[in-house]
Amino acid sequence: MGLKLNLGCGQNPLDGYLNVDKYGEADLNCDLEVFPWPWPDNSVSEIQLIHVLEHLGASAQTFIGVMKEMYRVCEAGAMIHIAVPHPRHDNFIGDPTHVRPVVPMTLQLFSRRSNLEWQRMKAANSPLALYHGVDFELIDTTYILEEPYVSDLRSGKLSGDDLEPLLRKYNNVASEIRFRLKVLKDSS
């Protein structure tokens, strides 16, 4: 079992993790936009990025560098847990340090399986996994809803199918998106 990293921990260190942040009193102070990161290849079994990824990579090159470094340091099968503010929520819009929205498509661009499927379909999606030699599988995506949508969903007044158009059309339906990524590597 490899190292467990809580990247961009801020004021929220986690027990059992190496808590890393550019500022403050983390276990390790490290700028995640400077490469290479200080961990060896294939040395990490789990990463937590809780309200961090939206702050990284104002340039596409830097964001891709962050994804490549995560891939490099993670062992085959490592899990990456990501939480970001929903890009149509005031929490995202109102913070000037948020440099990019992160949505499911953002992460699927780094999936070899998705890239190959898009290639087969002659889709215009950027095959970033193929270009950069990374492969992350998006295991699941969870939207954290605001009221009254939470109650309407629980009561049956709103169905899961009703949510997608609301999330696309209105602000402040969901406050957060949570993702689980699995690192896919040839383990030989």
PEUR-V59016 format. One record per backbone hydrogen bond with DSSP energy under -1.0 kcal/mol. CO is the residue of the C=O (numbers start at 1). NH is the residue of the N-H. Records with the same first field share a line. If there is no record, write none. Layout:
# PEUR-V59016
CO = NH / NH
This chain:
# PEUR-V59016
3 = 45 / 46
4 = 18
5 = 48
6 = 20
9 = 12
14 = 17
18 = 6
19 = 27 / 28
20 = 8 / 9
21 = 30
28 = 21
31 = 34
40 = 43
43 = 3
44 = 75
45 = 79
46 = 5
47 = 81
48 = 7
49 = 83
52 = 55
53 = 56
54 = 99 / 100
59 = 63
60 = 64
61 = 65
62 = 66
63 = 67
64 = 68
65 = 69
66 = 70
67 = 71
68 = 72
69 = 73
70 = 74
72 = 42
73 = 43 / 44
75 = 78
78 = 183
79 = 47
80 = 181
81 = 49
82 = 179
83 = 51
84 = 177
86 = 89
88 = 172
89 = 92 / 93
90 = 94
92 = 95
95 = 98
103 = 107
104 = 108
105 = 109
107 = 110
108 = 111
109 = 129
110 = 136
111 = 115
112 = 116
113 = 117
114 = 118
115 = 119
116 = 120
117 = 121
118 = 123
126 = 128
127 = 131
128 = 132
129 = 133 / 134
135 = 184
137 = 182
140 = 180
142 = 178
144 = 175 / 176
146 = 150
148 = 152
149 = 153
150 = 154
151 = 155
152 = 158
162 = 166
163 = 167
164 = 168
165 = 169
166 = 170
173 = 146
175 = 86
176 = 144
177 = 84
178 = 142
179 = 82
180 = 139 / 140
181 = 80
182 = 137
183 = 77
